[in-house]
């Protein structure tokens, strides 16, 4: 769906008020065919023991790659356990998220996200879209594994929110570093599964320039009319998500929405559009959404792994042959990011629409060059 024109006075999504209202504004009501099924059947998927895989045990490697191969060719979604991330750190990340979203709206708006920018506080994206608004608020910030940006998260909180938020910065800097480290093991698993070796994708994402997002879904008195997050595939490479104890995540499998039971021991891993392009379409970008409920707040921590901005996204040569020709043109992550921030609202067709847009743009540039030449 292309970005739509905004109303002259965008709505204010104040969760502390709206969560108690029996009538929700029409901008939050989704079309009939997209309205949620709150009691979707559960998706049963065996978790992958990452520690056993990384131990080098041949049987563990075989089991993990078989599970990933089936999951990523079918729906692009799996779970990892025994991941090595400190449970205390995860707990702190949830605790500071609670503290941030419990602040008055005016305080949260000190970090207000500007249109066209990636980082900041967004209350239901009311500044970007005029319809099908999600029932949520978010805080997003950049993480970069390059040594030149060794405290980029800490500096964000200090510069935007002030000295009293220094501890937030410390916690989320450490959490992002843990997620970046976790992504190395997951990339080894994906590389072995695709037959390109442990190192290929892990090395591709060294110096990753990623996005961390805190999601807060307040209760809604009409949860059958709205969505916490609409159906979409993440344009990023990989999403590593930690849910709280409240369900709400749904994945589209076999033409049905299936719910994903929260497991505090596990991280949810979604393949995104950029990795689908890196795998030459072999692994599927995960189509998912989030539903809300009328009693309980739901929160999640989402780390969106992305390559360095100017790295060229193209599949390794041995994933391309006459039976599996190139599916997508070369592109940089910065080009896809700009497309989703300025031209297109991410959905399940983002990569296809981006591919067409990119090819048209390249043709126009070539024509202009020929005319001027």
N, C-alpha and C positions, 0 to 999 in steps of 0.2 A: 504494500500500500504506500503510495507516494505521500510525502509530508503534506498535510492539508493546511489551508489557511486558518489562522487562529481567530477566535472571537475577539472583538475590540477590548473586552475586559476579561482576561483569562481567570478561570476559577482559582480559588485558593483551597488547596487540600489541607485542611487542618484536622489531622487524625483524632485529636482529643475531642473535637466536636462531632465530626462526621460519623464516628463509630457508634454513636448513640442515636442517630437519626433513623426514624422508621421509614422515611422516604429518601431515596438517594437521588442526587441530581442526574438528569438524563444523560449527561456527558459520560457517565460511568456505566450506563446500561449498554450491554453488548447485543449485537444482532441475534435473532432467534437461533440461527444455525451455529452460532459460536458460544451460546450460553453453556455454563458448565453442567456436567453431571457430577454431583457431589459425592455419590457413593459408587464411583468407578471401581471395577474389580482390581485387586492388587496384582502388580507385576512381580512375579516370583523370579528372582535372578540370583544365582549363587555368587557370593562375594569372592573376590580374588585375593588370596593371601600374598601380599606384595613382598613381605620379608622372605617367605619361602622361595618366591621367584628370584629375588635378588641374591639368595644364598648360593645359587648356581646348581641346585639339585635338579638333575635332568628331568625327573618325573614332575617336579613342581613347575618347571619351565614348560613342559609339554601341556600340562593341565591348564596353566594360565593362558598360554597362547591359543589353545583351542577355545577356551571360554571367550576370550577377547575377539577372536576371529568371527565366531557366531554372532556375538552381540553387536559388533561394529559393522558387520555387513547387513544386519537386519534393522537395527534402530539406533546405533551409535551411543549406547548407554551401558555403563557397568559400575560396580562398586568395588572399592579396595579397602581391605582391613589389614591390620598389622603393618601400618604405613610408617610407623616411626615418629609421627608428630606427637609432641608432648601434650597429653590431655589437659594439663594445667594451662598451657598456652591457649588451647582451644577454648577452655572455660573463660580465660581472661578476655579473649576476643569477643565472646558472647556477652560478657559482663559489661564491657565498655560500649558495645553496641546498644545494650539496654539503657545505659546512662545517657548516650547521645540522643536516642529517639524519645526518651522521656522528658527532654528539655522542652520548654515553650517554643512554639513555632518561630518566633522572632529570633530566638537564640540560634536555632538550627539554620535559619536563613542567613546567618553571618557567613556561611559557606555556600550560599546560593549558587547553583550551577547556571552559567550563562549559556544562552542559545548558541549552538555550534561548538560548544566546548564539552570536554569529556568529564572533567573532574567537578565535584561539588555535590551539594545537597539538591535533590529533586523531589518535590512533593507531587507525585503522580504524573510527572512530565506535563503539567498543565501549561507550561510555557512553550512546549513543543507541539502538542497535538490538541485538536479540538473535539475529538470524538473517540469512543472506545478507550477511555482513559483507564489505566490500571489502578486497582485499589491498593496502593502501596506508596511508601516513601523510601528513598535510597540515599546513601552517601557513597560516592565513587572517588577514587584517587589512584594516581599512577604509581607503579612500582617498576624500577629498572634494575636489572642484575649487573649492569655495567659499573665498574669500580668508581667511575666519575660521579655516580649518583648513589653513593653508598648509604646516604641517610635521606633519600628523597621523600619517604613517607613521613618521617619525623619532621622534616622541614615544612612539608605541606601543612600539618596541623599547627605548627608554630606560626607560620606566615599568615594562614587564613583564619585560624580560630584563636590564636594567642597563647601566651606562656602557660596559662592554666591548663592547656590541653597537651602539654609536653608528654605526659604519661600515655595518652592515647597514641601519640606518634610512636613512642617506644614500643608499645604492644603491637601495633599493626605493622611496623617495620619488621619486627621479629616474626610475626605471623606470615607476612609476605615472603620473607626469606625461607621460612619453612615450606611454604607452598612451592616456591621456585625449586627448592631441593627435591621435594616430592615429585615434581613434574619430570625431573631427570629419570627417576626410576620408571615412571609411567611411559616416558618416551622410549626407554630401552625395551619395555614390553611391547609397545606398538611397533617398534622397528623390527624386532624379532618376529612378531606375528606377520608382518607384511613381507618378511624375507629380505630386508635390506640391512640387517645386522643391528646390534645394540647401539652403535655409536652414531648412526646417520642423523636421526631426528634429535637425539640429545645434543649433539654438536650444533645442529641448526638453531636450537633455541638457547644456546649460550649467549649471554648478554640480552636476554629477553626483555621486552618493553611492555609490561603487562598492566592489567587493570584489576584493582580490588574494589569490590562493591559490598556494602552492608545493606541488606534488604529487610524492611519492616512492613509486615502486612497486618494492619489493625483489624479488629472485628468489623463486620458489616452486617447490618440488620436484614439485608436482602442479598445473601451470598449467592442465590440462584440467578441473579440478574447481572452480576459483574464478574470480573476476573482479577486476580492479583497480578498476574502477568499473562498477556495474550499468547496464543500459539505462535511460536517462532523457533528458528534455529539460531544459535549464537553465531555471529559473524567471526568471532575469534577462533583460536586454534583448539583450545581445550578449556573446559570449565571444570574446576575442582570445587565442589560445593559441600559445605557442612550444614546440615539442617538441625534445628532444635528438635524438641520432642513432639511438635505439632505437625501433623500431616498437611499436605497441600500440593506437593509436586506431582505432576502427572506427565506421563510419556506416551506418545502415540505409537502403538504397536499393533500390527495386524488389523489396521483400520479401526482401532478402538483406543479410547483414552484409558490408560491404566495408572493407578495410583502407586506411589513409591513410599513404602513405610519408612519413617525416619529410624535411623540406627546411629546412635551417638558414637559407636565404635568405628563407623565407616565414613569414607568420603564418597560422594556421588561424582562420577566422571562422565562428562558429556563430550563427544566429538563435536567440534564446531566447523563452520564453513571453510575456514582457512586450512584446517587439517584435511578436510574432505578434498580440497584442491591438491594438497601435498600428496595425498594417497591416490591421486588421479581418479577420484570417485569410487574407489574400492570400499572405503569406509564411509558410512553415512553420517551426515550431520544430524544430530538428535533433535527431533521435533518434540517440544515440550511446552508446558504452561503451568501456572500455579492458580489454585482455587483458594478462596478464603472461607471463613466460617463466622458465625454470629456470636461466638462466646470468647474466643481465645486469640491473643496476638500470636502471630507466627514470625519467626526470624530466620534468616539464613546468611551465611558468609560465602560469597562467591569470588573465587580467584580466576580471572580470565587470562590464561596464558597466551601471549602474543609474541611473534618474533620481533627482532629489532626492526624499527620502522622502515628502513630502506632495503631490508633483505628481500630478495626476489623469491616469490612463492612459486615453486615449480616442482613436480614430482621427480624422484630419482629415476634414472634411465631404465632400470630394470622393472619399473612398474608401467612402462609404456611399450606396447608392441602392436602388431597388426590386429590382434584380437581385442586389445584394450587401448585404442588410440587416445591421444590427448583429449581430455574433457574440457579443460579450462585454459585460457591463455595465461602467460606469465603476468604476475602483478605484484605490487608491493603491498604490505600490510597497511601502510599509511594511506594508500589510495582507497582500499576497501573501507578503512575507518572513516575517512572523509566522506565517502559515499553514504555511509549509514548515519553520519552525524548531520549532513547538510542536504541530502537528496532523497533519502529513502528510509522509511520506518521498517526496521528489521522484522521479517516474517519468515515463512517457510520457503520463499522463493528468492531470497536476497542474492544468493550467489549467481543464480541464472540471470536475474535482472541486471546485476552488476556486470556480468560477462558481456551482455548485449550492450550496455552503456559504455563499457570500456572499448569494445570493438568499434562502436560508432564514433567514439571520441578519437580513437587512433586513425580511423579513416578520414575524419574531418581534418585532423592535424596534417595528415599526409597530403590531402587535397590542397590545403592552405599553403603547405610548403612547396608543392609543385607550382601553384599559381605565383607565389612570391619568387620562386627560383627561376 
